[in-house]
Amino acid sequence: MFLNKKNEQDKPNKMLPYFIIAFLVVLAGGLIFCEYYFQKNYKDKIYPNIYIDNIYLSGRSLEEARAEIGKKISTINQSGIEFIYDDQKTVITPSLSFGDADFAYSVLSFDADATARQAFSIGRSGNKLNNFFVRLKSIIFKKYIPLVFEIDQEKIKETLADYFKNSEILSSDAALQFTKDTEEKITFSIAQESYGKVINYDTGIDTLKENLNNLNFSPITLHSESAYPQILKSECLNIESEAEKIISQAPLILKSGDDEWKVNAEEIANWLKISKIDGVIKIDLNNDKFKEFLNKEISAKVERKVEEARFAIKDGKVSEFQAGQNGIEINTEETIAKIKSDFFTNATNTVEIITKETKSLSQVSETNNLGIKEIIGTGHSNFAGSPANRRHNIKNGAQKLAGILIKPEEEFSLVKTLGEVEASTGYLPELVIKGNKTTPEYGGGLCQIATTVFRAAMGSGLPITERRNHSYRVTYYEPAGMDAAVYIPKPDVRFINDTGNNILVQYRIEGNDLYFDFWGTGDGRSASTTKPVVYNISRPAPTKIIETLDLKPGEKKCTERAHNGADTYFDYTVNYPNGETKEKRFSSHYVPWQEICLLGVEKLSATSTTENLDGTATSTNATSTTINQTPTSTTTITSTSTNNISTSTQN
């Protein structure tokens, strides 16, 4: 009986392997079914339970997801983000404009294509086993992805600070000040410190970034905090006598070679300030005031700009027309340190200005080794319809590039090559709208240079390291999506010369057509671009009328035409002779852009009539303030809204 019971207990154990096999068969079948389900139902589609905020992306193709995300993005492009402090409100839109096609600046840039690709890559970007389990997990659990965007935090902060500046009270340190009596005697005293209240913009911008990740466009409330001075008057013991001791050593003689400049006691007193260094209050040199003195009195006589060697192509051969020349510039930081050491501490009256040499990248001696034989790529754009000043600036900017050499492995920077953009460097101004006035801005037309150089670099098959599209579509740069913006210091157009030989830049202007030819030595690579895909086309807001006293009553000046918004992308492919292929997609987002006009009035009013695109009229209360934005409803700006934005992108 006992043995029989033992045999009966052994029966389940004998069946266990069969249960395990059955389980594994069912499990394998389930996994195979799941894989079949994924492959059949989600071929070229986003896998289940993928969200961006409340947008359900699953089951959509890449193009459908891109379009759906683009619709959501268009909301913020039209209405912007509202910032609130106390009872004041202002709106920041992704693109800021001065009301002219040649000047616009993007502070927020959204990438619907990259966001859609991020969603599409989930369950496809790892190894096969990992991808399978990611897909399996997606059946049960939701997956949220962030919006891909770029933000210019400093420009947004600058814009907000400009608008809310009257609501802030800045703190101030105890400061050194001086007076001069009738006998030319200088007396120092200490001004009392003060406490303040400032707005915490950084926290507001952090909230903005967090909200944008989730496509949340809610208003953002800003908060203030106390601002404390760093230097108190009570800490400044015997500072006046220390300052008097320093100026008693005047004059200070600054020397550079055979030239010298004598600085009197009053000028030196103007340079002095109080600093806290390692917790100790001391007399220090005000770097900004000293640099101002250098720029005004000395720099022009001491410094020399670097000149790169430039060459021209004539009859298919390279001919030299400008030798490279090293530059000289004042080493301001070392000069300041020497003044503090020699004059302040050691009472030495004569101080040598320290300079440094800036090397030219190319010299005449290299002419025999340039490796320049043929045109390896050409860029082209058309500027028909440009006003006279813009045409002048295009030619002036092109001449800055003519004949320059880009050395092997060098990264070309258009911003660096153009240099300063002002009247002294040959540029003419364009009138733009700031507040309710027109003011001149230099550099209109330089984005024609940027776009054409960008296209020449692609035509040559070079790696593009930096390029940003314009805020909105401009006819000068069609086809859409193949443009490039430039402004000093950002954005820039950059690319690398990886051909192994020098590249010589030449330009041609034929009628309304601008060309840049890149000369070098072909290495067998070939480059191509696809035709840009344009989607998510959206209409602009109604015309914005800005009242002004600068025009005759009834006179109307429109500096900006309306443009539809859109998203675009194109693919850039380079095939190398070793069989390697490199591809890069350039995506662009263009906001819908409203027409902007100045209207002359005898008196600025609080409520005015605004003309819409369809010719109808809208009564608008001007106290609803906007700052150079593209709102969904037309706004008339009067004297109650005179805040300006001090940023622009030259076009």
FIDREN-155710 format. One record per residue (C-alpha): residue in one letter; z, x, y. Coordinates in steps of 0.1 Angstrom, whole numbers, padded with zeros to 4 digits, always signed. Layout:
! residues N
AZXY;...
//
This chain:
! residues 651
M+0000+0000+0000;F+0008+0028+0024;L-0025+0046+0018;N-0044+0014+0024;K-0027+0009+0058;K-0036+0045+0068;N-0073+0039+0059;E-0072+0007+0080;Q-0059+0027+0110;D-0086+0053+0106;K-0114+0028+0109;P-0114+0025+0147;N-0114+0063+0150;K-0145+0064+0129;M-0162+0039+0152;L-0153+0058+0184;P-0184+0081+0183;Y-0206+0050+0180;F-0189+0034+0210;I-0194+0066+0230;I-0231+0069+0220;A-0236+0032+0229;F-0219+0038+0263;L-0240+0068+0270;V-0272+0049+0260;V-0262+0020+0283;L-0253+0045+0311;A-0286+0064+0307;G-0305+0032+0307;G-0287+0021+0338;L-0294+0054+0356;I-0331+0052+0345;F-0332+0017+0358;C-0316+0027+0391;E-0341+0055+0395;Y-0369+0032+0387;Y-0355+0007+0412;F-0354+0033+0439;Q-0388+0047+0432;K-0404+0013+0431;N-0387-0004+0460;Y-0381+0025+0484;K-0412+0046+0481;D-0418+0059+0516;K-0389+0038+0529;I-0354+0044+0540;Y-0328+0039+0512;P-0301+0011+0511;N-0272+0008+0535;I-0284+0032+0562;Y-0274+0021+0597;I-0274+0034+0633;D-0248+0012+0650;N-0257-0023+0640;I-0294-0016+0633;Y-0301-0019+0596;L-0327+0007+0588;S-0329+0003+0551;G-0363-0007+0536;R-0382+0004+0567;S-0409+0030+0568;L-0405+0060+0590;E-0428+0044+0616;E-0410+0011+0615;A-0376+0028+0619;R-0389+0048+0648;A-0402+0017+0666;E-0369-0002+0660;I-0348+0027+0674;G-0372+0030+0703;K-0367-0006+0713;K-0330+0000+0715;I-0335+0031+0735;S-0357+0013+0760;T-0327-0008+0770;I-0308+0022+0783;N-0340+0036+0799;Q-0343+0004+0819;S-0307-0005+0828;G-0289+0029+0825;I-0252+0034+0820;E-0228+0020+0845;F-0198+0042+0857;I-0169+0026+0873;Y-0140+0040+0894;D-0116+0016+0911;D-0139-0010+0928;Q-0169+0013+0930;K-0198+0012+0905;T-0229+0033+0901;V-0256+0036+0874;I-0270+0067+0859;T-0304+0063+0842;P-0319+0088+0818;S-0345+0100+0843;L-0338+0105+0880;S-0365+0104+0906;F-0370+0112+0942;G-0399+0088+0944;D-0428+0112+0938;A-0449+0120+0908;D-0443+0158+0913;F-0405+0155+0912;A-0385+0139+0885;Y-0355+0150+0864;S-0344+0139+0829;V-0306+0140+0823;L-0307+0121+0790;S-0335+0125+0765;F-0335+0104+0733;D-0355+0113+0702;A-0363+0082+0682;D-0386+0102+0659;A-0359+0127+0649;T-0333+0099+0645;A-0357+0080+0622;R-0364+0112+0602;Q-0327+0118+0598;A-0323+0084+0583;F-0354+0088+0561;S-0341+0122+0548;I-0309+0107+0533;G-0313+0109+0496;R-0343+0131+0499;S-0331+0164+0515;G-0311+0179+0486;N-0318+0189+0451;K-0329+0162+0426;L-0294+0156+0411;N-0277+0155+0444;N-0304+0132+0458;F-0299+0108+0429;F-0262+0105+0434;V-0266+0101+0472;R-0290+0072+0465;L-0267+0057+0439;K-0238+0059+0464;S-0260+0041+0490;I-0260+0010+0468;I-0223+0005+0474;F-0213+0023+0506;K-0227+0021+0541;K-0240+0052+0558;Y-0240+0055+0596;I-0261+0081+0614;P-0259+0092+0650;L-0286+0089+0676;V-0304+0122+0683;F-0303+0129+0720;E-0300+0157+0746;I-0278+0154+0776;D-0275+0174+0808;Q-0238+0172+0813;E-0237+0193+0844;K-0264+0172+0863;I-0247+0140+0853;K-0213+0153+0865;E-0229+0166+0897;T-0245+0132+0904;L-0213+0113+0897;A-0193+0137+0919;D-0217+0132+0947;Y-0215+0095+0945;F-0177+0092+0942;K-0169+0122+0965;N-0153+0099+0991;S-0128+0087+0965;E-0115+0121+0957;I-0090+0143+0975;L-0095+0179+0966;S-0065+0203+0964;S-0066+0235+0985;D-0049+0268+0980;A-0029+0285+1007;A-0055+0305+1026;L-0058+0335+1048;Q-0070+0328+1084;F-0073+0348+1115;T-0076+0345+1153;K-0088+0369+1180;D-0072+0369+1214;T-0088+0379+1247;E-0080+0416+1241;E-0100+0415+1208;K-0067+0417+1188;I-0070+0400+1153;T-0039+0382+1141;F-0036+0368+1105;S-0017+0337+1094;I-0014+0316+1062;A-0027+0280+1060;Q-0005+0256+1040;E-0017+0245+1006;S-0024+0208+0998;Y-0023+0186+0967;G-0052+0163+0957;K-0065+0136+0934;V-0097+0142+0915;I-0118+0122+0890;N-0119+0134+0854;Y-0157+0134+0849;D-0155+0155+0817;T-0136+0128+0799;G-0161+0102+0811;I-0190+0122+0799;D-0173+0127+0765;T-0170+0089+0763;L-0207+0087+0772;K-0217+0110+0743;E-0195+0092+0718;N-0210+0059+0729;L-0246+0071+0728;N-0241+0083+0692;N-0235+0047+0683;L-0261+0032+0706;N-0232+0018+0727;F-0243+0013+0763;S-0211-0002+0776;P-0199+0006+0812;I-0176+0036+0814;T-0144+0036+0835;L-0135+0069+0851;H-0099+0079+0857;S-0083+0102+0882;E-0057+0129+0878;S-0036+0150+0902;A-0050+0183+0914;Y-0026+0211+0920;P-0032+0242+0942;Q-0031+0276+0924;I-0017+0295+0954;L+0013+0284+0974;K+0022+0296+1009;S+0057+0304+0998;E+0042+0330+0974;C+0023+0348+1001;L+0049+0373+1012;N+0038+0401+1036;I+0002+0392+1030;E-0006+0392+1068;S+0005+0428+1072;E-0015+0438+1041;A-0046+0422+1057;E-0039+0439+1091;K-0036+0473+1074;I-0071+0469+1058;I-0089+0460+1090;S-0071+0488+1109;Q-0093+0512+1089;A-0124+0497+1105;P-0152+0504+1109;L-0165+0504+1073;I-0198+0523+1069;L-0220+0511+1041;K-0247+0536+1031;S-0279+0535+1010;G-0299+0567+1011;D-0305+0576+1047;D-0297+0541+1059;E-0262+0530+1070;W-0246+0499+1083;K-0214+0499+1104;V-0191+0469+1098;N-0165+0460+1124;A-0130+0447+1120;E-0139+0411+1127;E-0166+0410+1100;I-0142+0426+1075;A-0115+0400+1084;N-0141+0374+1076;W-0146+0388+1041;L-0109+0388+1032;K-0092+0361+1011;I-0060+0356+0991;S-0062+0358+0953;K-0038+0356+0924;I-0045+0385+0901;D-0023+0387+0869;G+0002+0364+0886;V+0005+0386+0917;I-0007+0375+0951;K-0030+0400+0968;I-0056+0405+0995;D-0090+0403+0979;L-0127+0404+0989;N-0145+0370+0992;N-0175+0377+0970;D-0196+0349+0984;K-0191+0359+1020;F-0198+0396+1012;K-0230+0386+0992;E-0241+0365+1022;F-0237+0396+1044;L-0257+0417+1019;N-0285+0391+1018;K-0287+0388+1056;E-0283+0424+1067;I-0290+0448+1039;S-0310+0435+1008;A-0344+0434+1025;K-0341+0471+1034;V-0327+0483+1001;E-0342+0461+0973;R-0377+0462+0959;K-0392+0436+0936;V-0404+0448+0902;E-0442+0446+0899;E-0458+0443+0865;A-0490+0460+0857;R-0519+0436+0860;F-0554+0438+0847;A-0586+0418+0849;I-0614+0413+0825;K-0648+0423+0839;D-0680+0423+0819;G-0659+0419+0788;K-0638+0450+0795;V-0603+0456+0808;S-0601+0470+0843;E-0570+0480+0861;F-0562+0465+0895;Q-0524+0468+0899;A-0501+0494+0886;G-0467+0485+0873;Q-0438+0494+0896;N-0401+0495+0888;G-0378+0474+0910;I-0346+0482+0928;E-0317+0457+0934;I-0282+0460+0947;N-0256+0460+0919;T-0233+0436+0938;E-0204+0436+0914;E-0201+0474+0912;T-0205+0476+0950;I-0177+0451+0955;A-0155+0470+0930;K-0162+0503+0950;I-0153+0487+0983;K-0120+0475+0969;S-0113+0509+0954;D-0125+0532+0982;F-0119+0512+1013;F-0090+0488+1004;T-0070+0511+0983;N-0079+0547+0993;A-0088+0541+1030;T-0122+0558+1026;N-0144+0545+1054;T-0178+0553+1039;V-0189+0535+1008;E-0222+0540+0990;I-0240+0508+0980;I-0247+0509+0943;T-0282+0500+0931;K-0298+0496+0898;E-0334+0500+0887;T-0353+0471+0870;K-0379+0485+0847;S-0415+0472+0848;L-0425+0459+0813;S-0459+0475+0814;Q-0473+0507+0830;V-0508+0519+0838;S-0505+0546+0811;E-0507+0519+0785;T-0542+0508+0794;N-0558+0526+0765;N-0536+0510+0739;L-0536+0473+0750;G-0557+0460+0721;I-0574+0434+0744;K-0608+0425+0730;E-0614+0388+0732;I-0602+0353+0742;I-0577+0342+0715;G-0569+0308+0731;T-0576+0286+0762;G-0556+0258+0778;H-0571+0231+0800;S-0560+0203+0823;N-0575+0182+0851;F-0559+0176+0885;A-0584+0152+0900;G-0568+0130+0927;S-0543+0157+0938;P-0535+0159+0975;A-0543+0191+0994;N-0508+0206+0992;R-0506+0201+0955;R-0540+0218+0950;H-0528+0247+0971;N-0497+0251+0950;I-0517+0249+0918;K-0538+0278+0929;N-0509+0298+0943;G-0489+0293+0910;A-0519+0303+0889;Q-0523+0335+0909;K-0487+0344+0900;L-0498+0345+0863;A-0533+0361+0868;G-0535+0394+0851;I-0500+0397+0837;L-0495+0413+0803;I-0473+0398+0776;K-0462+0426+0752;P-0460+0423+0714;E-0429+0403+0704;E-0421+0395+0740;E-0409+0360+0748;F-0429+0348+0778;S-0409+0327+0803;L-0429+0307+0829;V-0398+0303+0852;K-0393+0341+0852;T-0430+0348+0859;L-0433+0323+0888;G-0401+0336+0905;E-0388+0319+0936;V-0406+0287+0947;E-0404+0284+0984;A-0424+0288+1016;S-0419+0326+1016;T-0437+0328+0983;G-0467+0308+0994;Y-0459+0272+0984;L-0464+0241+1005;P-0440+0211+1006;E-0445+0176+0994;L-0426+0146+1010;V-0402+0129+0986;I-0377+0101+0991;K-0340+0109+0993;G-0318+0080+1002;N-0338+0062+1028;K-0356+0092+1042;T-0385+0114+1033;T-0378+0151+1030;P-0400+0181+1020;E-0396+0196+0985;Y-0415+0228+0974;G-0434+0233+0942;G-0454+0201+0937;G-0482+0210+0912;L-0464+0237+0892;C-0462+0214+0862;Q-0500+0216+0861;I-0495+0253+0855;A-0468+0246+0829;T-0489+0221+0810;T-0520+0243+0809;V-0500+0274+0798;F-0484+0253+0771;R-0518+0242+0758;A-0531+0278+0760;A-0502+0291+0739;M-0509+0264+0713;G-0546+0272+0714;S-0537+0308+0706;G-0515+0298+0677;L-0483+0312+0693;P-0447+0300+0684;I-0435+0277+0711;T-0398+0283+0718;E-0392+0259+0747;R-0410+0229+0761;R-0399+0197+0777;N-0421+0167+0785;H-0420+0149+0818;S-0398+0119+0824;Y-0428+0096+0826;R-0465+0096+0820;V-0487+0112+0846;T-0524+0109+0847;Y-0528+0147+0854;Y-0515+0155+0820;E-0532+0131+0796;P-0534+0128+0767;A-0498+0116+0766;G-0473+0139+0749;M-0492+0171+0754;D-0476+0179+0788;A-0449+0204+0798;A-0425+0204+0827;V-0411+0233+0847;Y-0384+0237+0873;I-0364+0267+0885;P-0342+0275+0865;K-0347+0247+0839;P-0367+0234+0821;D-0389+0263+0812;V-0421+0269+0791;R-0415+0298+0766;F-0434+0312+0737;I-0435+0345+0717;N-0464+0369+0714;D-0464+0375+0677;T-0500+0387+0675;G-0491+0424+0673;N-0511+0432+0704;N-0508+0427+0742;I-0519+0394+0756;L-0536+0393+0790;V-0534+0361+0810;Q-0564+0350+0832;Y-0570+0317+0850;R-0601+0297+0862;I-0603+0268+0885;E-0636+0249+0882;G-0637+0219+0904;N-0607+0197+0894;D-0602+0216+0861;L-0577+0244+0855;Y-0580+0268+0827;F-0558+0296+0814;D-0575+0321+0790;F-0553+0343+0768;W-0571+0376+0760;G-0560+0397+0731;T-0570+0406+0695;G-0576+0379+0670;D-0557+0383+0637;G-0575+0356+0618;R-0550+0328+0625;S-0562+0293+0633;A-0543+0266+0653;S-0549+0229+0655;T-0532+0198+0670;T-0534+0162+0659;K-0543+0134+0683;P-0511+0121+0699;V-0497+0089+0684;V-0485+0066+0712;Y-0461+0037+0704;N-0432+0017+0719;I-0451+0009+0751;S-0428-0008+0776;R-0434-0022+0811;P-0418-0008+0842;A-0393-0025+0865;P-0405-0043+0896;T-0412-0024+0928;K-0383-0009+0946;I-0385-0012+0984;I-0363+0012+1004;E-0358+0003+1040;T-0360+0032+1065;L-0359+0038+1102;D-0383+0068+1098;L-0414+0045+1097;K-0427+0020+1123;P-0415-0015+1116;G-0437-0031+1090;E-0453+0002+1080;K-0451+0008+1042;K-0454+0041+1024;C-0455+0041+0986;T-0450+0075+0971;E-0449+0064+0935;R-0471+0042+0913;A-0458+0021+0884;H-0462+0036+0849;N-0456+0021+0815;G-0430+0037+0792;A-0439+0050+0758;D-0430+0073+0729;T-0455+0098+0715;Y-0457+0126+0690;F-0483+0151+0678;D-0483+0178+0651;Y-0490+0215+0659;T-0502+0236+0629;V-0509+0273+0626;N-0526+0288+0596;Y-0522+0325+0591;P-0546+0348+0572;N-0519+0355+0545;G-0520+0318+0535;E-0488+0309+0554;T-0488+0277+0573;K-0463+0267+0601;E-0460+0232+0615;K-0441+0218+0644;R-0439+0182+0657;F-0436+0177+0695;S-0421+0143+0703;S-0420+0129+0738;H-0402+0099+0753;Y-0415+0085+0786;V-0395+0060+0806;P-0412+0031+0823;W-0414+0040+0860;Q-0413+0016+0888;E-0433+0018+0920;I-0412+0031+0949;C-0420+0023+0986;L-0405+0030+1020;L-0407+0001+1044;G-0401+0006+1081;V-0376-0017+1098;E-0361-0020+1132;K-0326-0024+1117;L-0313-0017+1083;S-0301-0050+1067;A-0276-0058+1040;T-0300-0083+1023;S-0338-0078+1022;T-0369-0090+1005;T-0384-0070+0977;E-0419-0072+0965;N-0425-0075+0927;L-0454-0062+0907;D-0469-0097+0905;G-0469-0101+0943;T-0439-0125+0944;A-0408-0119+0965;T-0372-0113+0954;S-0342-0116+0977;T-0319-0087+0969;N-0284-0078+0981;A-0284-0042+0991;T-0247-0037+0984;S-0256-0036+0947;T-0260+0002+0949;T-0284+0022+0927;I-0290+0060+0928;N-0327+0067+0923;Q-0328+0047+0891;T-0352+0024+0873;P-0333-0008+0870;T-0343-0040+0853;S-0342-0059+0886;T-0357-0046+0918;T-0332-0032+0944;T-0336-0027+0981;I-0317+0003+0994;T-0303+0001+1030;S-0277+0020+1049;T-0250+0008+1025;S-0266+0030+0998;T-0275+0064+1011;N-0264+0085+0981;N-0289+0111+0970;I-0295+0131+0939;S-0300+0168+0945;T-0319+0176+0913;S-0356+0174+0906;T-0382+0187+0881;Q-0413+0202+0897;N-0444+0188+0884;
//
